Amino acid sequence: MAILFALLILVLAPQPGQAQAVAGPSFTTEQQRILELKKLELTLKQAHARFERAKRLFDAGLSTPIDLSQAELEYRNAEVNFQQAFLQLFADVPRISFVSAVKSQAPNGKKFVRLALKNTSGAVMDYRSFGIDLSQVAVPDELKLRELTNVSVSLREYAAAGGAGPIISSPYETLIPSLAVGQEKTLRFELLKDVDSVTVSMTYAGRVDQREVYLEKDASANIVSIASAAFSQEADLGGQATYDLSLEQFTRAANSFRLTVLNLPRQVNYEFLDPQTGARLFQLRFPEGVTSLKLQLRLSLPDKVDERVVLDRPLPFWVLVSESAGQLLAPDRAYSEAEIAALRCGKVQLELIPRGVGRLEVSAPSLYQEIKPGESVALNLTVKNSGTRRIHNVHLSTENPINWRAQVTPDVVPALEPNREEVVRVHIAPPADVGVGDFEVRIKTEAIDNNRKVQSEDKIDRIHVSSPASLRSTLWLLGFLLLLVVGIVVFGIKITRR
């Protein structure tokens, strides 16, 4: 019956080069290989029958050894062809499928991936149900052929340009000794780099299989995790500090979440911003299909210090992301570490270090002088630290016109406390042959504040050199004035007599 069924399939199958008149059913690759195997089984049985008949004829002396050898050769060739088709059917193209790839977060903030793999090399078909008889040929167990051994698995960073990047998992590689057909294996990796998708690299059966996988978020935690790479920052009084925040949703609920800052002094103002639009946020909601968001937290420091905001003393505070319908938190209240740890929400601890800033102000009673050739200029400058931090090595220097000389006393002030000032004297002397005109002397001030250069505005002293008066001209002018006065008096007396 099985032989008749196989013959019927061979008759109905289109021959090479023959057009198919009516579109038949589409077959999968495995179904086609089963039909090919049945065809080879029929050829094998025919060759075996001819070999047995040639053997009997040879034993009866009715055939030659050549006939027997020819029949045996045909039989062995049919056997080899059948074995080769059998191996292709049950051992070709092994396949591993991903059951799940779930990303989770531990309480200490570490990220993990649970990767479930399954050997789906194809359903093991019962060849006996198709009438295939293997009693006449030796073949290995088809289950053993599709069992995968020494499967190496690692997680690599996804490379946008194609291929895979470096390994970002710990352990770097995990070895599965054996994976039978239909068997499922779950592996656990720690992510050395926080990513949303990875390239799973697998080595098995002499091949390397790399596939990109988008990681599903573990919703069992039911929180939104929050992290910041620059968790500790310095900021000058009166300045700002900006923290880049990364939020990741580990919940399936499409709820809105509240943003809260705890244990931050009232004098420090804060606001949450959308880095794309600059919009100020108080609550947020993840759009459909989005599990990661970027935010910014901007802090503004006061101009002066007090009992809560102390220079160079770290200010630890917490940023929380909680459900809007959850417990209301009082930002003005100081929460203990135990209370914050007991809150079931996403949280991250940040740190702000207030720093003072030194500012230099240079002033003078006047920055304009008139002198005559041979005279010099004595200028008193007041250098004041109008900032909130001590500054060091206050140095004054001048840029003079050609052949002009200037002396600064003292040229260096070792230290200047906040709101303190120092008087510096500058003596400027022009050359002996200076011409008449206007000249400028630029006065520069430099200082160091916490290993940083303190910027200060340059001052320009303008000096006008006028020509000296001539003695002869002065005498002629005095004589002319005297004659004019005498003439006026005489003229007045004459008019009075008349």
C-alpha positions in Angstrom: 0.0 0.0 0.0 2.9 2.4 0.9 4.6 1.6 -2.5 1.4 2.4 -4.4 1.0 5.7 -2.5 4.6 6.6 -3.4 4.1 5.7 -7.0 0.9 7.8 -7.1 2.9 10.9 -5.8 5.7 10.3 -8.4 3.2 10.1 -11.2 1.3 13.2 -10.2 4.5 15.3 -9.5 5.5 17.5 -12.5 8.6 16.3 -14.4 11.5 18.6 -15.0 10.8 20.9 -17.9 7.1 20.1 -17.9 4.7 22.9 -17.3 2.2 22.5 -14.6 -1.3 22.9 -16.0 -3.2 23.4 -12.8 -1.7 25.0 -9.7 -1.2 22.4 -7.1 -0.9 22.8 -3.3 2.2 24.6 -2.0 4.6 22.4 -0.1 7.1 23.4 2.6 10.7 22.5 2.3 10.4 19.6 4.8 7.3 18.2 3.0 9.2 18.3 -0.3 12.1 16.5 1.3 9.8 13.8 2.7 8.4 13.2 -0.8 12.0 13.0 -2.1 12.8 10.6 0.7 9.9 8.3 -0.3 11.0 8.4 -3.9 14.5 7.3 -2.9 13.0 4.7 -0.6 11.2 3.1 -3.6 14.4 3.2 -5.6 16.2 1.6 -2.7 13.7 -1.2 -2.5 13.8 -1.9 -6.2 17.6 -2.0 -6.2 17.5 -4.3 -3.2 15.1 -6.6 -4.9 17.3 -6.8 -8.1 20.3 -7.5 -5.9 18.6 -10.3 -4.1 17.4 -11.8 -7.5 20.9 -11.5 -9.0 22.3 -13.2 -5.9 19.9 -16.1 -6.2 20.7 -16.5 -9.9 24.4 -16.4 -9.2 24.1 -19.1 -6.5 22.2 -21.2 -9.0 24.9 -20.7 -11.6 22.6 -18.8 -14.0 24.5 -15.4 -13.9 28.0 -14.2 -14.0 29.9 -12.4 -11.2 29.7 -9.2 -13.2 25.9 -9.2 -13.1 26.0 -9.7 -9.3 28.5 -6.9 -8.9 26.5 -4.5 -11.0 23.3 -5.3 -9.0 25.2 -4.8 -5.7 26.6 -1.5 -6.9 23.2 -0.1 -7.8 21.9 -1.2 -4.4 24.7 0.5 -2.5 24.3 3.7 -4.5 20.6 3.7 -3.8 21.3 3.2 -0.1 23.8 6.1 0.0 21.3 8.4 -1.7 18.6 7.4 0.8 20.9 8.1 3.8 21.9 11.4 2.4 18.3 12.6 1.9 17.5 11.3 5.4 20.3 13.4 6.9 19.2 16.5 5.0 15.7 16.1 6.2 16.5 15.7 9.9 19.8 17.5 10.4 19.9 20.4 7.9 19.4 24.1 9.1 19.1 23.9 12.9 17.1 26.7 14.3 16.9 28.4 17.7 13.9 30.7 18.5 13.6 33.4 21.2 10.7 32.8 23.6 11.3 36.0 25.6 13.9 38.7 26.3 12.9 40.6 29.5 14.9 43.5 31.0 14.6 44.0 34.7 16.1 46.2 37.4 17.4 45.1 40.8 16.9 47.3 43.9 20.5 48.4 43.7 20.0 49.8 40.2 21.7 47.0 38.2 20.0 45.9 35.0 19.5 42.3 34.1 18.2 40.4 31.0 16.3 37.1 31.1 16.7 35.4 27.8 14.6 32.3 27.0 15.7 30.1 24.0 14.1 27.1 22.4 15.3 24.6 19.9 12.7 24.8 17.1 14.7 23.0 14.5 11.5 21.6 13.1 8.9 19.2 14.3 10.2 15.6 14.3 8.0 13.9 11.8 7.2 10.2 12.2 8.5 8.7 9.0 6.7 5.5 9.7 3.4 7.3 9.3 4.4 8.0 5.7 5.2 4.3 5.1 9.0 4.8 5.1 10.7 1.6 6.1 14.2 1.9 7.6 14.7 -1.8 8.3 16.9 -2.2 5.2 19.3 0.8 5.9 21.2 2.0 8.9 20.4 5.7 9.8 21.0 7.6 13.1 18.3 8.7 15.5 16.6 11.7 14.0 16.1 13.3 17.4 19.8 13.2 18.0 20.4 14.8 14.6 18.4 17.9 15.6 19.8 18.1 19.2 22.1 21.1 19.5 25.2 20.8 21.6 27.7 23.4 22.9 25.5 26.4 22.2 27.4 29.6 23.1 25.3 32.7 23.8 26.4 36.3 24.5 24.8 39.8 24.4 26.4 42.4 22.2 25.6 46.1 21.7 23.6 46.8 18.7 25.5 48.6 15.9 23.4 50.9 13.8 25.8 50.5 10.9 25.2 46.8 10.8 26.7 43.8 12.6 27.3 43.7 16.3 29.3 45.7 18.7 31.2 44.6 21.8 29.9 42.3 24.5 27.9 44.2 27.1 26.8 41.3 29.3 28.1 39.5 32.4 29.0 36.7 32.0 30.5 37.5 28.6 29.4 34.1 27.3 27.1 31.4 28.5 27.5 27.8 27.3 24.5 25.5 26.9 25.8 21.9 26.8 22.8 20.5 25.0 19.5 21.6 23.7 17.1 18.9 22.5 14.3 19.5 20.0 11.5 21.5 21.7 13.6 22.1 24.9 13.6 25.6 26.4 16.4 27.2 28.3 16.4 30.4 30.3 19.6 32.4 30.7 20.3 35.4 32.9 22.8 38.2 32.1 23.7 41.4 33.8 23.9 44.4 31.5 27.2 46.2 31.7 25.7 49.0 29.6 22.1 50.2 29.8 20.5 49.7 26.4 16.9 49.1 25.1 17.9 46.5 22.4 20.8 44.0 22.1 22.2 41.8 19.5 22.1 38.1 20.7 25.1 36.3 19.3 24.8 32.5 19.2 27.3 29.9 18.0 26.1 26.4 17.3 26.3 23.7 14.7 29.4 25.3 13.2 27.6 28.6 12.4 27.3 32.1 14.0 23.7 33.4 14.4 23.3 37.1 15.3 19.8 38.7 15.8 18.8 42.0 17.2 16.2 41.8 20.0 14.3 44.7 21.5 14.1 44.0 25.3 10.7 43.8 26.9 10.4 45.6 30.2 9.7 43.5 33.3 6.3 44.9 34.5 6.4 43.0 37.8 8.3 45.9 39.4 5.5 48.3 38.3 7.8 51.4 38.6 9.5 53.9 36.4 13.3 53.8 37.0 15.3 57.0 37.0 19.1 57.4 36.6 21.6 60.2 36.1 25.2 59.8 34.9 26.4 63.1 36.4 24.8 62.6 39.8 27.2 65.0 41.6 27.7 68.5 40.3 29.2 71.8 41.5 27.6 75.2 40.9 28.5 78.8 41.8 26.3 80.8 44.1 23.8 82.7 41.8 24.4 80.1 39.1 22.7 76.9 37.9 23.3 73.2 37.7 21.6 70.9 35.1 21.2 67.1 35.6 20.3 64.9 32.6 17.8 62.2 33.7 17.0 58.9 32.0 13.6 57.4 32.7 12.6 53.9 31.9 9.1 52.4 32.3 8.8 49.0 34.0 5.1 49.0 34.0 2.3 48.3 31.6 -0.2 50.7 33.1 -0.7 53.9 31.0 -0.7 56.1 34.0 0.7 59.6 34.6 3.6 60.0 36.9 4.5 62.9 39.2 8.0 64.3 39.5 9.2 65.3 43.0 12.4 66.6 44.6 13.0 65.8 48.3 15.5 67.1 50.9 16.5 70.1 48.8 16.7 73.5 50.7 14.0 76.0 50.0 16.6 78.5 48.8 17.5 76.3 45.9 14.8 76.5 43.1 14.3 73.6 40.8 12.4 72.8 37.6 12.0 69.8 35.3 12.4 70.5 31.6 11.8 68.7 28.3 15.2 68.8 26.6 13.6 69.0 23.2 11.0 71.8 23.7 12.2 73.4 26.9 8.8 73.0 28.4 8.5 72.9 32.2 7.1 69.7 33.5 5.4 68.5 36.7 3.9 65.3 35.5 4.6 63.0 32.5 3.1 60.1 30.7 4.8 57.6 28.4 3.4 57.7 24.8 2.2 54.4 23.3 5.1 52.2 22.4 7.7 54.4 24.2 9.4 53.0 27.3 12.3 55.4 27.7 12.3 59.2 28.1 14.9 61.9 28.7 14.4 64.8 31.1 16.5 67.6 32.6 16.5 68.9 36.2 17.7 72.5 36.6 18.7 73.9 40.0 19.2 77.6 40.6 21.3 78.6 43.6 20.8 81.7 45.7 23.4 84.6 45.7 24.2 84.2 49.4 24.8 81.3 51.8 22.9 80.5 55.0 22.6 77.7 57.5 21.3 75.2 54.9 23.3 76.3 51.9 27.0 76.2 53.0 29.9 76.6 50.7 31.8 73.5 49.7 29.4 71.2 51.7 27.5 68.7 49.5 23.8 68.9 49.5 22.3 65.4 48.9 18.7 65.2 47.7 16.4 62.8 46.0 14.4 62.8 42.7 11.3 60.6 42.7 9.0 59.4 40.0 5.7 58.2 41.5 2.2 57.5 40.3 0.0 60.6 40.4 -2.7 58.8 42.2 -0.2 57.5 44.8 0.9 58.9 48.2 1.4 62.7 48.3 4.9 63.7 49.4 5.7 67.0 51.2 8.7 68.6 49.4 9.3 70.9 52.5 9.8 68.1 54.8 13.2 66.3 55.4 12.8 62.5 54.7 15.1 60.0 56.3 17.0 57.3 54.3 14.7 54.6 55.7 11.5 56.5 54.7 12.7 57.1 51.1 13.9 53.4 50.8 10.4 52.3 51.8 8.7 54.3 49.0 7.7 52.1 46.1 8.6 54.3 43.2 11.5 55.2 41.0 14.2 57.2 42.8 17.7 58.4 42.4 20.0 60.3 44.8 21.8 63.3 43.5 24.3 65.8 45.0 24.9 69.5 44.7 28.0 71.2 45.9 27.7 75.0 46.2 30.8 76.9 45.4 31.6 80.5 46.1 32.8 82.7 43.2 35.3 85.5 43.4 34.7 88.8 41.5 37.1 91.6 41.1 36.1 95.3 40.9 38.7 97.9 40.0 37.9 101.6 40.5 39.7 104.9 40.5 38.8 108.5 41.4 39.5 109.6 37.8 40.8 107.9 34.7 41.7 111.1 32.9 44.7 113.4 33.6 46.3 116.4 31.9 50.1 116.8 32.3 52.9 118.8 30.7 56.1 117.3 29.3 58.4 116.3 32.2 55.5 115.5 34.5 54.2 112.1 35.7 50.9 110.6 36.8 50.2 109.1 40.2 47.0 107.0 40.2 45.4 105.2 43.1 43.3 102.2 42.2 40.9 100.4 44.6 40.8 96.6 44.1 37.7 95.0 45.7 36.5 91.3 46.0 32.8 91.7 45.5 32.3 87.9 45.3 31.6 85.2 47.8 35.0 83.4 47.8 38.5 84.3 48.8 40.7 85.1 45.8 44.5 84.8 45.6 47.4 86.3 43.8 45.7 89.5 42.6 48.2 90.9 40.0 48.0 94.2 38.3 49.9 95.0 35.1 49.9 97.7 32.5 50.2 98.0 28.7 52.0 101.3 28.0 52.7 103.4 24.9 56.2 103.1 23.5 58.9 104.3 25.9 56.4 105.0 28.7 57.1 103.4 32.1 54.7 102.3 34.8 55.3 101.0 38.3 52.6 99.2 40.3 52.9 99.1 44.1 52.2 96.4 45.3 52.1 94.5 42.0 50.7 91.4 43.7 48.1 91.1 46.5 48.5 87.7 48.0 44.9 87.2 49.1 41.7 89.2 49.2 38.7 88.1 51.3 35.1 88.7 50.2 34.0 92.3 50.5 37.5 93.4 51.2 39.5 95.9 49.2 43.1 97.0 48.7 44.6 100.2 47.4 47.2 99.9 44.6 49.3 102.8 43.5 50.3 103.2 39.9 53.0 105.6 38.9 53.1 106.4 35.1 56.0 108.3 33.6 56.2 109.5 30.0 59.5 109.8 28.1 61.4 113.1 28.2 60.7 113.8 24.6 57.0 113.0 24.7 55.0 114.9 22.2 51.7 116.7 22.6 48.6 114.6 22.3 46.4 112.0 24.0 47.8 108.7 25.3 46.2 105.5 26.8 47.5 103.2 29.5 45.6 99.9 29.8 45.5 98.4 33.3 44.9 94.7 33.6 43.9 92.7 36.7 44.3 89.0 37.2 43.6 86.6 40.1 43.0 83.0 41.0 39.9 81.5 42.5 39.8 77.8 43.3 42.4 77.1 40.6 40.3 79.1 38.2 41.2 82.5 36.6 39.0 85.3 37.8 37.9 87.5 35.0 38.1 91.3 35.4 37.4 94.2 33.2 40.4 96.1 32.0 40.7 99.8 32.9 42.0 102.5 30.5 43.7 105.6 31.9 43.7 108.5 29.4 46.5 111.0 29.7 46.6 114.4 27.8 50.0 115.9 27.3 49.7 119.7 26.6 52.4 122.0 25.3 54.4 124.3 27.8 53.6 128.0 27.7 56.3 130.5 26.1 57.8 133.2 28.4 58.1 135.8 25.6 54.5 135.3 24.5 53.4 135.7 28.1 55.2 139.0 28.5 53.8 140.4 25.2 50.3 139.4 26.3 50.7 141.1 29.7 52.1 144.3 28.0 49.1 144.3 25.6 46.7 143.9 28.4 48.4 146.7 30.4 48.3 149.2 27.5 44.6 148.3 26.9 43.7 149.0 30.5 45.6 152.4 30.5 43.9 153.4 27.2 40.5 152.6 28.6 41.2 154.7 31.8 42.5 157.7 29.8 39.6 157.6 27.4 37.2 157.5 30.3 38.8 160.5 32.0 38.5 162.6 28.8 34.9 161.9 28.4 34.2 162.8 32.1 35.9 166.3 31.7 33.7 167.1 28.7 
